[in-house]
Amino acid sequence: MAITAAMVKELRDSTGAGMMDAKKALTETDGDMEAAVDWLRTKGLAKAAKKSGRTAAEGLIGVAVNGGKGVAVELNSETDFVAKNEEFQNLVSGIAEAALGAADIEALKVADLGGKPVETAVTDAIAKIGENMTLRRMASVEGDSVVSYVHNAAAPGMGKIGVLVAMKGGDEGFGKQVAMHIAAVNPQSLSSDDLDPAVVEKERQVQIDIAKESGKPDNVIEKMIEGRMKKFMAEVTLLGQQFVVNPDLTVAKAAEEAGAEITGFVRLEVGEGIEKKQEDFAAEVAKAAQG
């Protein structure tokens, strides 16, 4: 596969690797971007694997809570300008409330919103506001109590990041602190028990390859891998992470001291995982000028 300058730039931007190292990684992996990141990590050439969480679309996350159930929805727009529009925000708020009675995104699309299905309400808004919109995701969590938090709030109950935390015991103040921690740190799972086995195995293989590069004996390598996997689990699981409010405690220990048990969480960020088309503004203006 031909390795383009754009591919090299993308890999450099996501890993901090040098140009020649990025090109070599792509050549070695036949242009597979994800495999190239892992290759760089194995060689100790990647500063960080920023493969996900890139915000690449506009819109808002709306959250709603009723008793022991909380929901978060993502409504995308083409521009951030529209996300600041009051009609768009009212639509997000209405969809979030409707989501409290829906089991999934498909059920939400046909749920009632002001006497019409949610999907129709979105279509009507597209026609009125004049910009494409997409009801992309919905996530929910249930527990004895649910606390919500929105980061970069555009209006009450909506912002660029929406978090829900389900708990037993504790109080709303502690739940809000945990939700803010989740917004900032973005854990992959609640605990090691519910972390995707494929993610764990992939990380283990990367660490094995890194350890082998050191040239150390097998018994030393084994201990290195064990320690690094333990550190990895602590970094990516909510309960194992250092609590941002008090870094001397893990989130699990902080919950214990607060008399709470965290049973689940949801975190949605606008545009997560969507690749946004990069426009050449000068070319766009020139094209418009030519009619």
GIVEN-V798358 format. One record per residue. N is the residue number from 1. SS is DSSP state (~ for helix, > for strand, _ for the rest). PHI is phi in whole degrees, 0 to 359 (none if undefined). OMEGA is omega as a letter, one per 20 degrees, with the letter a starting at -180 (999 if undefined). Layout:
BEGIN
N,SS,PHI,OMEGA / N,SS,PHI,OMEGA
END
This chain:
BEGIN
1,_,none,r / 2,_,288,r / 3,_,266,a / 4,_,267,r / 5,~,298,r / 6,~,295,r / 7,~,294,r / 8,~,298,r / 9,~,298,a / 10,~,300,a / 11,~,292,r / 12,~,297,a / 13,~,297,a / 14,~,273,a / 15,~,236,a / 16,_,78,a / 17,_,285,r / 18,_,288,a / 19,~,299,a / 20,~,292,r / 21,~,294,r / 22,~,296,r / 23,~,296,r / 24,~,296,r / 25,~,299,r / 26,~,292,r / 27,~,294,a / 28,~,295,a / 29,_,252,r / 30,_,56,r / 31,_,82,r / 32,_,282,a / 33,~,299,a / 34,~,293,r / 35,~,294,r / 36,~,294,r / 37,~,299,r / 38,~,295,r / 39,~,298,r / 40,~,296,r / 41,~,297,r / 42,~,301,a / 43,_,274,r / 44,_,72,a / 45,_,254,a / 46,_,258,r / 47,_,287,r / 48,_,197,r / 49,_,263,a / 50,_,267,a / 51,_,265,a / 52,_,216,r / 53,_,79,r / 54,_,285,r / 55,>,283,a / 56,_,229,r / 57,_,212,a / 58,>,263,r / 59,>,130,a / 60,>,216,r / 61,>,260,r / 62,>,250,r / 63,>,236,r / 64,>,213,a / 65,>,228,r / 66,>,221,a / 67,_,63,a / 68,_,266,r / 69,>,232,r / 70,>,229,r / 71,>,228,r / 72,>,227,r / 73,>,232,r / 74,>,241,r / 75,>,243,a / 76,>,269,r / 77,>,228,a / 78,_,285,a / 79,_,228,r / 80,~,291,r / 81,~,301,r / 82,~,293,r / 83,~,297,r / 84,_,269,a / 85,_,286,a / 86,~,298,r / 87,~,295,r / 88,~,297,a / 89,~,296,r / 90,~,297,r / 91,~,295,r / 92,~,300,r / 93,~,299,r / 94,~,295,r / 95,~,294,r / 96,~,298,r / 97,~,295,r / 98,~,296,a / 99,~,293,r / 100,_,300,a / 101,_,256,a / 102,_,249,a / 103,_,277,a / 104,_,203,a / 105,~,296,r / 106,~,292,r / 107,~,293,r / 108,~,295,a / 109,~,300,a / 110,_,257,r / 111,_,291,a / 112,>,284,r / 113,>,219,a / 114,_,64,r / 115,_,88,r / 116,>,219,r / 117,>,297,r / 118,~,307,a / 119,~,300,r / 120,~,291,r / 121,~,299,r / 122,~,293,r / 123,~,300,r / 124,~,297,r / 125,~,293,r / 126,~,300,a / 127,~,295,a / 128,~,281,a / 129,~,276,r / 130,_,84,r / 131,_,218,a / 132,_,295,r / 133,>,224,r / 134,>,223,r / 135,>,277,a / 136,>,268,a / 137,>,217,r / 138,>,217,r / 139,>,219,a / 140,>,221,r / 141,>,213,r / 142,>,230,r / 143,_,187,r / 144,_,299,r / 145,>,214,r / 146,>,229,r / 147,>,244,r / 148,>,244,r / 149,>,207,r / 150,>,239,r / 151,>,258,a / 152,>,55,a / 153,>,297,r / 154,>,267,r / 155,>,195,r / 156,_,305,r / 157,_,79,r / 158,>,206,a / 159,>,187,a / 160,>,281,r / 161,>,228,r / 162,>,240,a / 163,>,231,r / 164,>,234,r / 165,>,232,r / 166,>,259,a / 167,>,219,r / 168,>,246,a / 169,>,73,a / 170,_,69,r / 171,_,226,a / 172,~,297,a / 173,~,299,r / 174,~,292,r / 175,~,301,r / 176,~,293,r / 177,~,297,r / 178,~,295,r / 179,~,298,r / 180,~,293,r / 181,~,300,a / 182,~,297,r / 183,~,300,a / 184,~,281,a / 185,~,261,r / 186,_,56,r / 187,_,295,a / 188,_,277,a / 189,>,204,r / 190,_,291,a / 191,_,215,r / 192,~,295,a / 193,~,295,a / 194,~,247,r / 195,_,281,a / 196,_,306,a / 197,~,304,r / 198,~,295,r / 199,~,294,a / 200,~,296,a / 201,~,295,r / 202,~,297,r / 203,~,296,r / 204,~,299,a / 205,~,294,r / 206,~,298,a / 207,~,293,r / 208,~,297,a / 209,~,296,r / 210,~,297,a / 211,~,296,a / 212,~,295,r / 213,~,297,a / 214,_,286,r / 215,_,77,a / 216,_,282,r / 217,_,298,a / 218,~,302,a / 219,~,294,r / 220,~,287,r / 221,~,301,a / 222,~,300,a / 223,~,290,r / 224,~,299,a / 225,~,296,a / 226,~,300,r / 227,~,293,a / 228,~,290,r / 229,~,291,r / 230,~,296,r / 231,~,295,r / 232,~,301,a / 233,~,300,r / 234,~,293,a / 235,~,282,a / 236,~,256,r / 237,>,256,a / 238,~,305,a / 239,~,293,a / 240,~,270,a / 241,_,285,r / 242,>,288,a / 243,>,289,a / 244,_,298,r / 245,_,287,r / 246,>,213,a / 247,>,299,r / 248,>,286,a / 249,>,244,r / 250,>,282,r / 251,~,298,r / 252,~,299,a / 253,~,292,r / 254,~,297,r / 255,~,295,r / 256,~,300,r / 257,~,293,r / 258,_,272,a / 259,_,70,a / 260,>,237,r / 261,>,237,r / 262,>,276,a / 263,>,254,r / 264,>,180,r / 265,>,204,r / 266,>,226,r / 267,>,223,r / 268,>,240,r / 269,>,237,a / 270,_,304,r / 271,_,76,a / 272,>,305,r / 273,_,83,r / 274,_,265,r / 275,_,274,a / 276,_,268,r / 277,_,298,r / 278,_,274,a / 279,_,265,r / 280,_,272,a / 281,~,299,a / 282,~,297,r / 283,~,294,a / 284,~,296,r / 285,~,294,r / 286,~,299,r / 287,~,295,r / 288,~,295,a / 289,~,294,r / 290,_,280,a / 291,_,80,999
END
